[in-house]
């Protein structure tokens, strides 16, 4: 119900909890709260669930705790609280060491804190051990490398991201930034315009519009 009727899902979960339901009902309530705009309450509850003491027969498993920690970290990051997101992600990785979603949200939190080298190291270590990397992994690694001035590796990794997912708006945005820094304004413009076409209402589109506006205001831009 959460996606189709979040308010109804919230009422249902509250009723289940009053009837004595377990942690799964609290989980559903938190997901519904995320959808209905009560993000901070949801983030706190998801983090609390992730940290439930082990040993309860009806409690979350390690895999469940990793999932809950990932959802909590995502919620904290959306609220602009990168430090709490990082803490949740690091805790989740103690429950499930190779959880790809946790690695991604940890890298995002580190980048939000300007811990660029640490984000790069986390992603590089994961990609070395991961049996199958995602486009998102490579995009974030490219972002970290580009911020560190490592343009060659950044271009290599964003290119890998686009091989895996040619229509990834975040990868196209990042490749455009790298192209612009290399002086390839036409290529950058093409990538940013494609971001606007693919995901016009996204955060990536907002950044692409800003970059295009800066480029248009530059008298030396071709």
MDAnalysis code that builds the backbone (N, CA, C; Angstrom):
import MDAnalysis as mda
import numpy as np

u = mda.Universe.empty(666, n_residues=222, atom_resindex=np.repeat(np.arange(222), 3), trajectory=True)
u.add_TopologyAttr("name", ["N", "CA", "C"] * 222)
u.add_TopologyAttr("resid", np.arange(1, 223))
u.add_TopologyAttr("resname", ["UNK", "UNK", "UNK", "UNK", "UNK", "UNK", "UNK", "UNK", "UNK", "UNK", "UNK", "UNK", "UNK", "UNK", "UNK", "UNK", "UNK", "UNK", "UNK", "UNK", "UNK", "UNK", "UNK", "UNK", "UNK", "UNK", "UNK", "UNK", "UNK", "UNK", "UNK", "UNK", "UNK", "UNK", "UNK", "UNK", "UNK", "UNK", "UNK", "UNK", "UNK", "UNK", "UNK", "UNK", "UNK", "UNK", "UNK", "UNK", "UNK", "UNK", "UNK", "UNK", "UNK", "UNK", "UNK", "UNK", "UNK", "UNK", "UNK", "UNK", "UNK", "UNK", "UNK", "UNK", "UNK", "UNK", "UNK", "UNK", "UNK", "UNK", "UNK", "UNK", "UNK", "UNK", "UNK", "UNK", "UNK", "UNK", "UNK", "UNK", "UNK", "UNK", "UNK", "UNK", "UNK", "UNK", "UNK", "UNK", "UNK", "UNK", "UNK", "UNK", "UNK", "UNK", "UNK", "UNK", "UNK", "UNK", "UNK", "UNK", "UNK", "UNK", "UNK", "UNK", "UNK", "UNK", "UNK", "UNK", "UNK", "UNK", "UNK", "UNK", "UNK", "UNK", "UNK", "UNK", "UNK", "UNK", "UNK", "UNK", "UNK", "UNK", "UNK", "UNK", "UNK", "UNK", "UNK", "UNK", "UNK", "UNK", "UNK", "UNK", "UNK", "UNK", "UNK", "UNK", "UNK", "UNK", "UNK", "UNK", "UNK", "UNK", "UNK", "UNK", "UNK", "UNK", "UNK", "UNK", "UNK", "UNK", "UNK", "UNK", "UNK", "UNK", "UNK", "UNK", "UNK", "UNK", "UNK", "UNK", "UNK", "UNK", "UNK", "UNK", "UNK", "UNK", "UNK", "UNK", "UNK", "UNK", "UNK", "UNK", "UNK", "UNK", "UNK", "UNK", "UNK", "UNK", "UNK", "UNK", "UNK", "UNK", "UNK", "UNK", "UNK", "UNK", "UNK", "UNK", "UNK", "UNK", "UNK", "UNK", "UNK", "UNK", "UNK", "UNK", "UNK", "UNK", "UNK", "UNK", "UNK", "UNK", "UNK", "UNK", "UNK", "UNK", "UNK", "UNK", "UNK", "UNK", "UNK", "UNK", "UNK", "UNK", "UNK", "UNK", "UNK", "UNK", "UNK", "UNK", "UNK", "UNK"])
u.atoms.positions = np.array([
    [0.807, -1.219, 0.000],
    [0.000, 0.000, 0.000],
    [0.843, 1.274, 0.000],
    [2.115, 1.172, 0.390],
    [2.906, 2.381, 0.625],
    [2.978, 3.264, -0.616],
    [3.214, 2.660, -1.777],
    [3.336, 3.447, -2.998],
    [1.986, 3.948, -3.491],
    [0.955, 3.117, -3.413],
    [-0.340, 3.482, -3.971],
    [-1.161, 4.345, -3.023],
    [-1.050, 4.094, -1.725],
    [-1.866, 4.813, -0.742],
    [-1.072, 4.946, 0.557],
    [-0.074, 5.839, 0.591],
    [0.777, 5.923, 1.785],
    [0.017, 6.286, 3.056],
    [-1.002, 7.152, 2.954],
    [-1.773, 7.497, 4.156],
    [-2.537, 6.284, 4.674],
    [-3.107, 5.512, 3.753],
    [-3.790, 4.292, 4.151],
    [-2.832, 3.280, 4.749],
    [-1.633, 3.184, 4.155],
    [-0.624, 2.268, 4.689],
    [-0.208, 2.684, 6.096],
    [-0.103, 3.995, 6.313],
    [0.267, 4.486, 7.636],
    [-0.801, 4.115, 8.668],
    [-2.057, 4.308, 8.326],
    [-3.143, 3.941, 9.245],
    [-3.147, 2.439, 9.517],
    [-2.917, 1.656, 8.463],
    [-2.917, 0.197, 8.606],
    [-1.790, -0.249, 9.537],
    [-0.589, 0.348, 9.335],
    [0.556, -0.020, 10.173],
    [0.319, 0.382, 11.626],
    [-0.266, 1.557, 11.844],
    [-0.560, 1.993, 13.212],
    [-1.527, 1.021, 13.881],
    [-2.543, 0.576, 13.130],
    [-3.496, -0.386, 13.676],
    [-2.831, -1.709, 14.006],
    [-1.930, -2.145, 13.125],
    [-1.221, -3.404, 13.367],
    [-0.358, -3.313, 14.614],
    [0.284, -2.163, 14.813],
    [1.124, -1.985, 15.996],
    [0.289, -1.983, 17.270],
    [-0.888, -1.358, 17.223],
    [-1.773, -1.382, 18.396],
    [-2.236, -2.789, 18.710],
    [-2.294, -3.628, 17.668],
    [-2.715, -5.013, 17.862],
    [-1.563, -5.925, 18.267],
    [-0.357, -5.352, 18.404],
    [0.774, -6.144, 18.881],
    [1.703, -6.668, 17.813],
    [1.623, -6.117, 16.586],
    [2.505, -6.572, 15.508],
    [3.957, -6.223, 15.830],
    [4.866, -6.887, 15.126],
    [6.291, -6.744, 15.406],
    [6.973, -5.664, 14.587],
    [8.294, -5.835, 14.421],
    [9.107, -4.793, 13.807],
    [8.725, -4.524, 12.358],
    [8.168, -5.533, 11.683],
    [7.794, -5.311, 10.281],
    [6.733, -4.223, 10.146],
    [5.825, -4.144, 11.126],
    [4.804, -3.089, 11.085],
    [5.438, -1.725, 11.318],
    [6.419, -1.653, 12.213],
    [7.143, -0.394, 12.399],
    [7.877, 0.002, 11.125],
    [8.409, -1.001, 10.433],
    [9.094, -0.738, 9.166],
    [8.121, -0.154, 8.144],
    [6.962, -0.775, 8.025],
    [5.949, -0.277, 7.090],
    [5.519, 1.141, 7.471],
    [5.364, 1.385, 8.768],
    [4.974, 2.723, 9.213],
    [6.035, 3.752, 8.808],
    [7.292, 3.407, 8.981],
    [8.369, 4.335, 8.624],
    [8.383, 4.613, 7.124],
    [8.187, 3.574, 6.320],
    [8.155, 3.784, 4.867],
    [6.990, 4.672, 4.470],
    [5.854, 4.488, 5.120],
    [4.694, 5.337, 4.847],
    [4.968, 6.774, 5.292],
    [5.649, 6.943, 6.420],
    [5.982, 8.285, 6.887],
    [6.907, 9.002, 5.899],
    [7.818, 8.250, 5.292],
    [8.673, 8.853, 4.275],
    [7.839, 9.419, 3.131],
    [6.827, 8.667, 2.739],
    [5.996, 9.078, 1.603],
    [5.043, 10.216, 1.968],
    [4.670, 10.321, 3.234],
    [3.705, 11.347, 3.638],
    [4.383, 12.608, 4.172],
    [5.717, 12.656, 4.125],
    [6.423, 13.884, 4.467],
    [7.004, 13.957, 5.859],
    [6.878, 12.905, 6.643],
    [7.437, 12.917, 7.998],
    [8.791, 12.206, 7.976],
    [9.723, 12.791, 7.211],
    [10.982, 12.098, 6.937],
    [11.852, 11.904, 8.166],
    [11.907, 12.910, 9.037],
    [12.804, 12.788, 10.184],
    [12.336, 11.711, 11.151],
    [11.030, 11.649, 11.410],
    [10.513, 10.577, 12.276],
    [10.817, 9.221, 11.664],
    [10.623, 9.118, 10.353],
    [10.891, 7.849, 9.663],
    [12.366, 7.475, 9.773],
    [13.249, 8.446, 9.557],
    [14.686, 8.164, 9.619],
    [15.080, 7.669, 11.007],
    [14.540, 8.302, 12.033],
    [14.857, 7.890, 13.404],
    [14.359, 6.465, 13.669],
    [13.145, 6.160, 13.200],
    [12.576, 4.839, 13.459],
    [13.330, 3.768, 12.688],
    [13.690, 4.060, 11.432],
    [14.457, 3.087, 10.656],
    [15.813, 2.817, 11.305],
    [16.463, 3.873, 11.797],
    [17.754, 3.680, 12.465],
    [17.584, 2.869, 13.743],
    [16.534, 3.155, 14.494],
    [16.266, 2.404, 15.722],
    [16.028, 0.929, 15.417],
    [15.267, 0.649, 14.366],
    [15.004, -0.742, 13.986],
    [16.286, -1.450, 13.565],
    [17.124, -0.742, 12.812],
    [18.376, -1.345, 12.353],
    [19.258, -1.756, 13.522],
    [19.158, -1.017, 14.611],
    [20.026, -1.258, 15.764],
    [19.359, -2.092, 16.860],
    [18.224, -2.732, 16.548],
    [17.582, -3.600, 17.544],
    [18.554, -4.686, 17.996],
    [18.619, -4.962, 19.278],
    [19.558, -5.978, 19.760],
    [19.292, -7.336, 19.119],
    [20.380, -8.029, 18.818],
    [20.264, -9.366, 18.237],
    [19.777, -10.344, 19.304],
    [19.264, -11.473, 18.833],
    [18.881, -12.530, 19.752],
    [17.399, -12.711, 19.917],
    [16.597, -11.765, 19.442],
    [15.152, -11.922, 19.528],
    [14.671, -12.833, 18.396],
    [13.854, -13.788, 18.743],
    [13.386, -14.756, 17.741],
    [12.612, -14.080, 16.621],
    [11.872, -13.021, 16.953],
    [11.072, -12.351, 15.937],
    [11.698, -11.026, 15.496],
    [12.973, -10.844, 15.802],
    [13.647, -9.602, 15.430],
    [14.252, -9.681, 14.041],
    [14.759, -8.561, 13.548],
    [15.366, -8.546, 12.212],
    [16.655, -9.348, 12.161],
    [16.888, -9.991, 11.043],
    [18.141, -10.704, 10.811],
    [19.236, -9.695, 10.457],
    [20.459, -10.190, 10.299],
    [21.545, -9.311, 9.866],
    [21.220, -8.646, 8.533],
    [20.668, -9.427, 7.599],
    [20.306, -8.874, 6.288],
    [19.213, -7.817, 6.426],
    [18.253, -8.078, 7.323],
    [17.203, -7.088, 7.575],
    [17.805, -5.799, 8.152],
    [18.731, -5.957, 9.091],
    [19.351, -4.787, 9.712],
    [20.130, -3.969, 8.686],
    [20.803, -4.657, 7.763],
    [21.520, -3.944, 6.705],
    [20.545, -3.164, 5.834],
    [19.418, -3.782, 5.483],
    [18.392, -3.099, 4.681],
    [17.855, -1.873, 5.411],
    [17.547, -2.044, 6.695],
    [17.005, -0.937, 7.486],
    [18.024, 0.187, 7.632],
    [19.279, -0.179, 7.830],
    [20.327, 0.835, 7.939],
    [20.483, 1.596, 6.627],
    [20.372, 0.889, 5.523],
    [20.457, 1.543, 4.211],
    [19.309, 2.526, 4.019],
    [18.113, 2.110, 4.388],
    [16.958, 3.004, 4.252],
    [17.080, 4.206, 5.182],
    [17.580, 3.981, 6.391],
    [17.789, 5.092, 7.322],
    [18.836, 6.055, 6.783],
    [19.921, 5.515, 6.261],
    [20.982, 6.360, 5.712],
    [20.464, 7.190, 4.543],
    [19.691, 6.565, 3.669],
    [19.098, 7.292, 2.541],
    [18.214, 8.439, 3.048],
    [17.421, 8.148, 4.084],
    [16.522, 9.168, 4.628],
    [17.309, 10.320, 5.247],
    [18.341, 10.004, 6.017],
    [19.152, 11.063, 6.610],
    [19.851, 11.892, 5.541],
    [20.313, 11.232, 4.490],
    [20.992, 11.962, 3.428],
    [20.024, 12.904, 2.717],
    [18.806, 12.439, 2.490],
    [17.793, 13.293, 1.869],
    [17.465, 14.498, 2.730],
    [17.629, 14.346, 4.045],
    [17.378, 15.449, 4.971],
    [18.593, 16.371, 5.118],
    [19.664, 16.053, 4.406],
    [20.870, 16.875, 4.475],
    [21.746, 16.587, 5.675],
    [21.515, 15.459, 6.327],
    [22.299, 15.109, 7.512],
    [23.293, 13.997, 7.142],
    [24.345, 14.423, 6.450],
    [25.308, 13.465, 5.910],
    [26.039, 12.698, 6.996],
    [26.298, 13.345, 8.136],
    [27.022, 12.668, 9.213],
    [26.214, 11.486, 9.746],
    [24.907, 11.687, 9.958],
    [24.072, 10.589, 10.447],
    [23.919, 9.522, 9.378],
    [23.842, 9.944, 8.122],
    [23.765, 8.968, 7.031],
    [25.015, 8.095, 7.014],
    [26.159, 8.719, 7.173],
    [27.416, 7.967, 7.190],
    [27.440, 6.966, 8.337],
    [27.019, 7.408, 9.525],
    [27.011, 6.521, 10.693],
    [26.122, 5.308, 10.444],
    [24.946, 5.537, 9.879],
    [24.023, 4.428, 9.597],
    [24.607, 3.474, 8.569],
    [25.179, 4.031, 7.524],
    [25.739, 3.177, 6.473],
    [26.897, 2.344, 7.006],
    [27.766, 2.970, 7.803],
    [28.895, 2.223, 8.359],
    [28.403, 1.119, 9.287],
    [27.363, 1.406, 10.075],
    [26.800, 0.359, 10.926],
    [26.223, -0.762, 10.064],
    [25.467, -0.406, 9.029],
    [24.877, -1.431, 8.168],
    [25.916, -2.356, 7.564],
    [27.070, -1.801, 7.229],
    [28.123, -2.621, 6.629],
    [28.752, -3.572, 7.632],
    [28.539, -3.345, 8.926],
    [28.982, -4.340, 9.916],
    [28.027, -5.528, 9.942],
    [26.817, -5.332, 9.441],
    [25.844, -6.416, 9.398],
    [25.907, -7.184, 8.078],
    [26.273, -6.487, 7.007],
    [26.317, -7.091, 5.670],
    [27.452, -6.405, 4.909],
    [28.620, -7.018, 4.906],
    [29.840, -6.332, 4.472],
    [29.827, -5.897, 3.015],
    [29.223, -6.652, 2.136],
    [29.274, -6.351, 0.710],
    [27.923, -5.881, 0.178],
    [27.174, -5.162, 0.996],
    [25.890, -4.640, 0.554],
    [26.130, -3.438, -0.358],
    [25.784, -3.602, -1.627],
    [26.095, -2.582, -2.620],
    [25.376, -1.264, -2.338],
    [24.116, -1.363, -1.924],
    [23.367, -0.150, -1.622],
    [23.976, 0.634, -0.484],
    [24.484, -0.071, 0.528],
    [25.126, 0.608, 1.654],
    [26.428, 1.280, 1.231],
    [27.177, 0.630, 0.355],
    [28.414, 1.242, -0.143],
    [28.092, 2.531, -0.892],
    [27.043, 2.493, -1.711],
    [26.672, 3.679, -2.487],
    [26.251, 4.819, -1.573],
    [25.395, 4.538, -0.594],
    [24.936, 5.627, 0.275],
    [26.069, 6.130, 1.168],
    [26.983, 5.241, 1.562],
    [28.144, 5.684, 2.328],
    [29.004, 6.620, 1.481],
    [29.234, 6.245, 0.220],
    [30.027, 7.103, -0.663],
    [29.359, 8.458, -0.858],
    [28.038, 8.457, -1.008],
    [27.322, 9.730, -1.161],
    [27.473, 10.600, 0.093],
    [27.367, 9.965, 1.248],
    [27.505, 10.710, 2.500],
    [28.912, 11.286, 2.636],
    [29.913, 10.507, 2.286],
    [31.288, 10.986, 2.359],
    [31.515, 12.149, 1.387],
    [30.968, 12.042, 0.182],
    [31.102, 13.143, -0.775],
    [30.395, 14.390, -0.272],
    [29.244, 14.205, 0.372],
    [28.514, 15.349, 0.922],
    [29.296, 16.023, 2.044],
    [30.159, 15.259, 2.713],
    [31.003, 15.809, 3.780],
    [32.368, 16.267, 3.258],
    [32.542, 16.225, 1.938],
    [33.816, 16.572, 1.303],
    [34.958, 15.651, 1.738],
    [34.606, 14.430, 2.102],
    [35.608, 13.401, 2.399],
    [35.886, 12.633, 1.107],
    [36.450, 13.347, 0.149],
    [36.529, 12.829, -1.218],
    [37.457, 11.630, -1.339],
    [38.637, 11.722, -0.751],
    [39.585, 10.612, -0.849],
    [39.022, 9.367, -0.174],
    [38.333, 9.554, 0.938],
    [37.755, 8.403, 1.641],
    [36.647, 7.769, 0.806],
    [35.836, 8.604, 0.149],
    [34.789, 8.076, -0.732],
    [35.408, 7.271, -1.868],
    [36.466, 7.809, -2.442],
    [37.151, 7.086, -3.522],
    [37.676, 5.747, -3.035],
    [38.274, 5.728, -1.850],
    [38.852, 4.487, -1.331],
    [37.762, 3.448, -1.046],
    [36.637, 3.894, -0.481],
    [35.519, 2.983, -0.209],
    [35.031, 2.352, -1.502],
    [34.847, 3.167, -2.529],
    [34.338, 2.658, -3.811],
    [35.359, 1.778, -4.507],
    [36.619, 2.188, -4.486],
    [37.657, 1.379, -5.136],
    [37.777, 0.015, -4.479],
    [37.735, 0.000, -3.137],
    [37.811, -1.272, -2.432],
    [36.631, -2.166, -2.750],
    [35.444, -1.569, -2.814],
    [34.259, -2.364, -3.129],
    [34.326, -2.897, -4.554],
    [34.730, -2.057, -5.507],
    [34.771, -2.477, -6.908],
    [35.821, -3.563, -7.144],
    [36.872, -3.550, -6.340],
    [37.885, -4.602, -6.460],
    [37.316, -5.953, -6.041],
    [36.449, -5.922, -5.017],
    [35.907, -7.170, -4.468],
    [34.553, -7.545, -5.054],
    [33.842, -6.582, -5.656],
    [32.466, -6.832, -6.092],
    [32.438, -7.713, -7.326],
    [31.579, -8.725, -7.326],
    [31.475, -9.580, -8.509],
    [30.862, -8.848, -9.706],
    [29.993, -7.900, -9.448],
    [29.357, -7.169, -10.542],
    [29.023, -5.759, -10.073],
    [29.747, -4.785, -10.586],
    [29.523, -3.399, -10.197],
    [28.336, -2.825, -10.957],
    [27.759, -1.765, -10.398],
    [26.657, -1.090, -11.060],
    [27.149, 0.204, -11.694],
    [26.327, 0.762, -12.559],
    [26.620, 2.064, -13.153],
    [26.821, 3.109, -12.068],
    [25.997, 3.031, -11.019],
    [26.059, 4.023, -9.949],
    [27.402, 4.006, -9.241],
    [27.958, 2.809, -9.029],
    [29.266, 2.712, -8.381],
    [30.311, 3.500, -9.161],
    [30.313, 3.306, -10.475],
    [31.314, 3.962, -11.308],
    [31.092, 5.468, -11.392],
    [29.841, 5.906, -11.391],
    [29.566, 7.345, -11.419],
    [30.136, 8.010, -10.175],
    [29.864, 7.433, -9.017],
    [30.341, 8.032, -7.770],
    [31.861, 8.019, -7.688],
    [32.466, 6.936, -8.161],
    [33.933, 6.888, -8.179],
    [34.480, 7.976, -9.100],
    [33.856, 8.155, -10.260],
    [34.289, 9.199, -11.188],
    [34.147, 10.585, -10.560],
    [33.063, 10.797, -9.835],
    [32.854, 12.091, -9.171],
    [33.961, 12.362, -8.158],
    [34.278, 11.361, -7.353],
    [35.343, 11.523, -6.358],
    [36.675, 11.815, -7.042],
    [36.985, 11.071, -8.084],
    [38.258, 11.265, -8.784],
    [38.324, 12.641, -9.444],
    [37.216, 13.051, -10.057],
    [37.209, 14.371, -10.702],
    [37.430, 15.483, -9.679],
    [36.816, 15.361, -8.515],
    [37.001, 16.381, -7.472],
    [38.436, 16.415, -6.965],
    [39.133, 15.288, -7.093],
    [40.526, 15.221, -6.667],
    [41.484, 15.613, -7.784],
    [40.941, 15.976, -8.943],
    [41.776, 16.368, -10.068],
    [42.287, 15.207, -10.891],
    [41.760, 14.008, -10.649],
    [42.193, 12.815, -11.383],
    [41.271, 12.625, -12.594],
    [41.445, 13.479, -13.591],
    [40.502, 13.544, -14.697],
    [40.554, 12.291, -15.565],
    [41.745, 11.757, -15.810],
    [41.857, 10.551, -16.633],
    [41.080, 9.374, -16.062],
    [41.346, 8.985, -14.802],
    [40.561, 7.911, -14.191],
    [39.072, 8.230, -14.106],
    [38.738, 9.496, -13.841],
    [37.320, 9.881, -13.760],
    [36.620, 9.638, -15.089],
    [37.260, 10.009, -16.185],
    [36.652, 9.800, -17.507],
    [36.524, 8.315, -17.811],
    [37.529, 7.536, -17.435],
    [37.472, 6.087, -17.650],
    [36.290, 5.474, -16.899],
    [36.103, 5.892, -15.663],
    [35.053, 5.270, -14.847],
    [33.654, 5.751, -15.225],
    [33.513, 7.016, -15.611],
    [32.184, 7.451, -16.052],
    [31.842, 6.802, -17.385],
    [32.846, 6.510, -18.203],
    [32.599, 5.796, -19.455],
    [32.127, 4.369, -19.186],
    [32.696, 3.734, -18.168],
    [32.231, 2.395, -17.784],
    [30.782, 2.450, -17.294],
    [30.464, 3.489, -16.550],
    [29.093, 3.645, -16.070],
    [28.117, 3.727, -17.232],
    [28.502, 4.441, -18.278],
    [27.598, 4.617, -19.423],
    [27.553, 3.385, -20.312],
    [28.569, 2.547, -20.273],
    [28.486, 1.253, -20.960],
    [27.421, 0.394, -20.290],
    [27.399, 0.430, -18.947],
    [26.416, -0.361, -18.195],
    [25.013, 0.216, -18.323],
    [24.905, 1.539, -18.385],
    [23.603, 2.196, -18.456],
    [23.742, 3.474, -19.283],
    [23.572, 3.381, -20.599],
    [23.800, 4.539, -21.476],
    [22.867, 5.719, -21.214],
    [21.757, 5.483, -20.517],
    [20.782, 6.540, -20.273],
    [20.745, 6.964, -18.807],
    [21.842, 6.792, -18.111],
    [21.930, 7.171, -16.705],
    [22.141, 8.690, -16.617],
    [21.145, 9.453, -16.154],
    [21.288, 10.910, -16.118],
    [22.462, 11.386, -15.266],
    [22.718, 10.698, -14.160],
    [23.811, 11.116, -13.287],
    [25.161, 10.921, -13.980],
    [25.276, 9.831, -14.731],
    [26.520, 9.581, -15.466],
    [26.706, 10.605, -16.582],
    [25.620, 10.937, -17.269],
    [25.710, 11.937, -18.339],
    [26.070, 13.313, -17.773],
    [25.483, 13.654, -16.637],
    [25.826, 14.924, -15.985],
    [27.310, 14.956, -15.646],
    [27.801, 13.869, -15.058],
    [29.206, 13.816, -14.649],
    [30.131, 13.869, -15.862],
    [29.795, 13.128, -16.928],
    [30.649, 13.174, -18.121],
    [30.680, 14.587, -18.701],
    [29.534, 15.277, -18.656],
    [29.503, 16.644, -19.139],
    [30.428, 17.550, -18.338],
    [30.434, 17.381, -17.016],
    [31.319, 18.194, -16.165],
    [32.772, 17.928, -16.512],
    [33.109, 16.651, -16.689],
    [34.487, 16.292, -17.039],
    [34.846, 16.876, -18.402],
    [33.941, 16.757, -19.371],
    [34.203, 17.303, -20.713],
    [34.422, 18.811, -20.653],
    [33.603, 19.501, -19.868],
    [33.745, 20.949, -19.758],
    [35.085, 21.317, -19.153],
    [35.528, 20.541, -18.161],
    [36.823, 20.825, -17.541],
    [37.974, 20.563, -18.506],
    [37.745, 19.657, -19.456],
    [38.773, 19.378, -20.469],
    [38.717, 20.364, -21.628],
    [37.763, 21.282, -21.593],
    [37.642, 22.258, -22.667],
    [36.768, 21.825, -23.823],
    [36.013, 20.740, -23.651],
    [35.152, 20.232, -24.721],
    [33.718, 20.703, -24.471],
    [33.478, 21.967, -24.728],
    [32.190, 22.565, -24.376],
    [31.032, 21.943, -25.156],
    [31.233, 21.646, -26.415],
    [30.143, 21.093, -27.221],
    [29.708, 19.725, -26.699],
    [30.675, 18.893, -26.326],
    [30.344, 17.571, -25.773],
    [29.633, 17.707, -24.439],
    [30.096, 18.643, -23.613],
    [29.450, 18.866, -22.323],
    [28.005, 19.300, -22.524],
    [27.794, 20.250, -23.437],
    [26.434, 20.734, -23.692],
    [25.524, 19.592, -24.160],
    [26.045, 18.739, -25.014],
    [25.249, 17.619, -25.523],
    [24.827, 16.686, -24.390],
    [25.745, 16.390, -23.486],
    [25.412, 15.508, -22.360],
    [24.378, 16.163, -21.453],
    [24.538, 17.443, -21.163],
    [23.614, 18.112, -20.253],
    [22.229, 18.245, -20.860],
    [22.176, 18.490, -22.167],
    [20.867, 18.548, -22.826],
    [20.177, 17.187, -22.802],
    [20.955, 16.121, -22.893],
    [20.364, 14.781, -22.813],
    [19.821, 14.502, -21.415],
    [20.502, 15.020, -20.389],
    [19.985, 14.892, -19.024],
    [18.613, 15.549, -18.927],
    [18.465, 16.733, -19.500],
    [17.185, 17.445, -19.460],
    [16.098, 16.668, -20.186],
    [16.470, 16.002, -21.262],
    [15.498, 15.217, -22.022],
    [15.082, 13.956, -21.280],
    [16.043, 13.302, -20.622],
    [15.764, 12.022, -19.970],
    [15.057, 12.192, -18.626],
    [15.446, 13.205, -17.866],
    [14.929, 13.346, -16.488],
    [14.725, 14.818, -16.168],
    [13.756, 15.464, -16.820],
    [13.608, 16.922, -16.695],
    [13.285, 17.421, -15.291],
    [12.709, 16.568, -14.454],
    [12.313, 16.997, -13.110],
    [13.285, 16.542, -12.020],
    [14.438, 16.039, -12.413],
    [15.374, 15.461, -11.452],
    [16.359, 16.499, -10.925],
    [17.031, 16.106, -9.846],
    [18.106, 16.927, -9.297],
    [19.222, 17.092, -10.328],
    [19.493, 16.029, -11.083],
    [20.526, 16.095, -12.120],
    [20.163, 17.128, -13.176],
    [18.880, 17.209, -13.510],
    [18.439, 18.203, -14.498],
    [18.648, 19.620, -13.964],
    [18.375, 19.829, -12.690],
    [18.598, 21.152, -12.100],
    [20.069, 21.552, -12.217],
    [20.956, 20.603, -11.930],
    [22.392, 20.898, -12.028],
    [22.800, 21.127, -13.473],
    [22.223, 20.341, -14.398],
    [22.543, 20.528, -15.820],
    [22.102, 21.910, -16.288],
    [20.933, 22.367, -15.845],
    [20.464, 23.703, -16.227],
    [21.423, 24.778, -15.711],
    [21.885, 24.601, -14.476],
    [22.834, 25.561, -13.921],
    [24.112, 25.591, -14.751],
    [24.612, 24.418, -15.108],
    [25.851, 24.351, -15.886],
    [25.665, 24.963, -17.271],
    [24.524, 24.700, -17.889],
    [24.249, 25.274, -19.208],
    [24.134, 26.791, -19.124],
    [23.542, 27.283, -18.049],
    [23.408, 28.728, -17.880],
    [24.776, 29.385, -17.718],
    [25.650, 28.763, -16.936],
    [27.005, 29.295, -16.762],
    [27.740, 29.290, -18.094],
    [27.580, 28.201, -18.837],
    [28.235, 28.113, -20.140],
    [27.721, 29.183, -21.095],
    [26.412, 29.404, -21.097],
    [25.822, 30.393, -21.999],
    [26.273, 31.809, -21.652],
    [26.580, 32.035, -20.367],
    [27.010, 33.366, -19.935],
    [28.488, 33.618, -20.175],
    [29.214, 32.587, -20.568],
    [30.658, 32.718, -20.796],
    [30.911, 33.202, -22.223],
    [31.446, 34.386, -22.412],
    [31.656, 34.894, -23.770],
    [32.676, 34.080, -24.574],
    [33.525, 33.331, -23.868],
    [34.538, 32.523, -24.563],
    [34.048, 31.121, -24.893],
    [32.806, 30.800, -24.471],
    [32.299, 29.456, -24.746],
    [31.886, 29.350, -26.205],
    [32.286, 28.273, -26.894],
    [31.919, 28.134, -28.318],
    [30.448, 27.863, -28.503],
])
